[in-house]
């Protein structure tokens, strides 16, 4: 019965079928073997079958220096953590419509909640743009929820907020900061707006900021994805995000068995797009590209500003 619907790998012996257990049970009953779908499930497991989903593990593009960059990021992370210096994993989570809209997932309720049948942006209160800053050493999350746009200026402002509210108190007297980020978005490796924003942060706090970017198509290996963002998604699964206050409360209440704690704040500032950094401003940035994979690794040092 499964032969014509079974596919698999002849080397590993892994097999799967597209037929449902109820259909298999009905077919067996017609052939004179009356069984239920529970028995069919048990027989399938005995034969090495199980319910499986697709796994996103194959990269569409594979950079030749991908593994080298992963190893470099891991060594730098260990180097900073051994000295008690902060290492941040940053990224922007999926944007959410704020309003009475359906949210993916399920939660325990006596009755289902009624939500709008279409996700029209015109019916939304606004958009929530959660930009996360995850402190790897302390397992703490800090999420800035923007209301306008994901820009390099917004990304740098989120790092500045973390330093003002968390970093300068938790790492008093430390002059080094490492950031791990993706290659795209507001914190892209080619964005001069992102570098200019980090230069302002370095000047304000007197920090030497070392940035390492994950290679293209490797964002899922960024620690913030599965240590913070996945926990937030689980916490508000099946819950309509009716207001910005609701978004902040769900993020702030996110915890995990490994000790994760999270804070959230709202950023209502308007961040315009297509803000260009002039050549003169680019030359003012104290950017030091590393000798190893300089397109993904660089250090920004604070400028000596003389005040009158």
SULVENTA-V150168 format. One line per field, one symbol per residue. ss: DSSP state (H for helix, E for strand, - for the rest). phi: phi as a letter, one per 30 degrees, with the letter a starting at -180 (. if undefined). psi: psi as a letter, one per 30 degrees, with the letter a starting at -180 (. if undefined). A space follows every 50 residues. Layout:
BEGIN
ss=???
phi=???
psi=???
END
This chain:
BEGIN
ss=--HHHEEE------EEE---HHHHHHHHHH------HHHHHHHHHH---- ---------------HHHHHHHHHHHHHHHHH---EEEEEEE---EEE-- --------------------HHH--EEEEEEEEEE----EEEEEEE---- -HHHHHHHHHHHHHHHHHHH-----EEEEEE---HHH----HHHHHHHHH HHHHH--EEEEEE-----HHH-HHHHHHHHHHHHH--------HHHHHHH HH--------EEEEEEE-----------HHHHHH--EEE-------EEEE --------
phi=.cddccblcdddidbabcdddddddddddddjbdbcddddddddddcjca dbcdcdbcddbbddcedddeddddddddddddcicdbccbacdedbdcld cdcejbbdbdbddcbddbcdedccdlcccdccbcdddchbcbcccdbcbc beddddddddddddcbddcdbdidcbbcbcbddbidcddcdddddddddd ddddcicccccbcddeibddddeddccbdddddddcdicdcdadddeddd ddcdbbddjdbbbbbcccddcddhdccdddddddddcbdddchddcbabc cdddcdcd
psi=efefgklajfefgklllgkleeeeeeeeefggijllfeeeeeeeefggll kllkkifkkekjkfgeeeeeeeeeeeeeeeeeggkkkkkklklkkkkjai lkkklllklekkkklkfkikffgleakkjjkkjjjeefhkkjkjjlfdlj leeeeeeeeeeeeefeefefhkfkgkkkkkllfaafhlfgjfeeeeeeee eeeeghkjkkkkkklkggfffkffeffeeeeeeeegkgkkifleeeeeee efgkllfggklklklkjgkkjllhjkjleeeeffkikjklejifffklkk lkkjkkk.
END
